[in-house]
Amino acid sequence: MLTLGVDTSAVSVSVALADGEVLLGETYVHAKQQHSAVLLSMVDALLHHCGLSIGDVRRFAVTCGPGSFTGVRIGVAAVKGMAQVSGRPCAGASTLAAMVAQAAFLDGVLCCAMDARRGQVYAALFEAGQSPGKAKRLCADEALPIEELERRLLELDRPVTFLGDGAVLCYESMRKRPDWRSPPPQWRFQRAWGAILAAGEGDYRPAGDLRALYLRPSQAERELMLNT
């Protein structure tokens, strides 16, 4: 089934097109948060280069958070719009689960982390599987202090691979064990292909059901709560 995937959850933007589990094409741009300016043109270009049109797409997948509040909103809104106009179903996948889904070559415990600022990370732990999308989740997505994440990893007493844009932050802040590692950037960051792999068959629903996943209030919402 032809699936279009989108990721705008961090600094980079990516779009992927897959037929079942076969990746047909993918575009990745380090857009520095110019997501709204490049996303739809990336979709058009990818479809054109694959000899297809938006009408050929049967379903859509997107990383729906955690991540940049603005970035997640842009990706979710774009996918919701494309799905609604075309009458196709769409699915939201955890950004952290998307990182693991594309990392089939890794083994052991995978710590997916995104920089949430103020000494915190969005994080989740997984046990690597034997094929894409088969990792076992060890905990729910959370927003927590780096020190707390470090404590949990030390309790596991196992080799750990860090993924995500918070990988280097965690790795350099902790660095308590020689068997903790951070792979090169091209294998570390989430991509739209991961969103397609992480979305299960039962996750595809009408566009109106798609929601962003925020693990904590935005800065604007926090300021509003403080002033009321």
N, C-alpha and C positions, 0 to 999 in steps of 0.2 A: 504494500500500500504506500502510495507516494505521500511523504510527510515532510513538511517544512518546519524547521526548528529555528528558534531565535534566542539569543542571549544578549542582554544589555545590563546585566546585574552589577557590573563593575566598570572599570575604565575602558575596557575593550568592548567591541561590538562584533558579534558573529552571526552568520546565517548559514544553515545547512539544509541540504535536500537529500532525502534518502528514500530508497524503494525497499521497504521492509528493513532488513538489517544491512543492506548494501548502501554505503555512502556514495552518492552520485556527485556531490560537489559541496564545497564549503568555502566561505569567505570570512576572513578574520582581519579586523582592523583595530589597531590601538588608537582609538578615536579621541581619547582624552576628554570623554564625556560630552562629545558632540553627537550623541546618539540620535536625536531627533532629526539632525541634518543629513545623516548618512544611511539610516536603517532601511527605509523603503527603497532607496536607489540601489542598495546592496541586494535586496530581495529581487528587484526587477532584473538586475544584471546577472545574478546567479541563475534565475529561471531562463533568461535569454541564452546564456552560454550552454545550458543543458537542453536547449531546444524545446522548452516547455513554457506554459503560461500559468498564471495564477489559477485559472479554471481547471487545470490538470491536477492541482493539489487536492488530496482527499482529506487531509487533516493537518492540524498545526500543533506544535509543542513549543513551550517557552519556559525558561527558568523564571519562576514567580517569586523568588526570594529565598533566603535573606540576601541582602546586598544593598547597594546604593538606593535610597528611597526614590530619587528621581529616575535613575536608570531602570529599576524594576517597573515603575509605573509606565515608562515609555514602552518597554517590551510587552507588558501585559496588555496595554491599550492597543498597540499595533496588532497583536495577534487576535485580540478580541474583535477588532474591527474587520480584519481580513476574514475571520471565521464567520462573522455575522453576515457580511455582504455575500459571501460565497455559499452560506448555508452549510458549512462543514463543521465538524466537531473540533474541539481544541482541548489541550491538556496542559496543566501547570506542573512543573517538576521542581522539587527542591534544588536550589543552586548547589548546595553541598552534595546532594546525591548525584547531580549531573557530573561533578568532578570525578567521583568514584566510577561512574558508569563507563567513562571513556578510558579508565586506567587499568585495563585488564592485565597489563604486563607486570603490575606490581603485586607484591604479596605481603602478608602480615597485617598489622593494624595501620589503617589509613586515617590520619587526622586532617579533616578538611576545615580550613579556617579562613575567614575573611576579616579584614581589619574593620572593626566597628567603632574605632576612635576611643579616646578617653580610657586607654588601657584595657579595652575590651575587644573580644572577637566574637563573631558568629561562628559556631563550631559544631561539629558532629563527628563521631567516631564510627568506623566501619571495619569489618573483617573482609579482606580482599577475597573475591571469588575466582573461579577458574575461567570465566568468560565475561565479556562486556555486560554490564547491567546485573550481575549476579552477586554483588557484594552483600554481605550481611550487615544490617544496621545494628550498632551496639548501643546507641542512645539517640534521643530526639535532637533536632536542631535547637541550639540554645544561644543566647547572648550572655556571655560570662567573662569575668576578669581573666587575663592571661595566667595569673597565679593559680587560679582555681583549675584551669585546664591543665596546667603543669602538674598539679597535685594528682589529678586523676590519671594522667599518663604515667607518673611514677608508680602509682599503685598497680597499674597493669604489669609493670616490670617486663616489657616486651619491646622488640624493635618497632619503631614507628616511622612512617613516611608522612611528611607534611605536604598538603596540597592547598592551593588557593592563594589569593593575593595576601593573605595573612601568614603564609607559610614561613617566609623569611623572618618576619617579625617574631613569630613563635620560636623558630629555630635559634635565632640569635639571642632572644631574651632568655631562653631556657638553657639549651645546650648542656644538659646534665648527664647525657649518656652518649657514648660513641656510636651506638647503633640507632640513633635518631638521625634521619637524613631528609634532605629537601632536594627533589629532582630539578632538572633544568626548567626554565620558564615555559618552554614549549609543551611540556608535559604537566605543568603545575596548574595552569589556569583553566577555568571552566570555559566550555565552548558550546555552540548550538548543537553539535553532534551529541554531546552528553545529554542535553535536554531530551533529544529524541530517544536515546537509549534508556534514560531514567523514567520516562513516562510509560506506565503500564497500560495494557489494553483497556482496563476498566477505568482509567483516568480520563478518557476522552468523553467530553460532554458538550452540551450546547454552549455557545459563546457566553451567554448570560450567567453561566455558573462559574466562569473563570475569575479567580480572586488572587490578589497579591498576598504574599506571606511576609508580614512584618513581625519581627520578634520583639520589637520595642517601639515606643512612640518616636516620631521624628523630632528633630530639634524644635521645629515650630510648634508641634503639639505639646512638647514638654514646657516650652515657654508659656503657652496658653494656659496650661494647668497651673503653673506657678503664679500666674497673674489673675486667676479666678478664685 
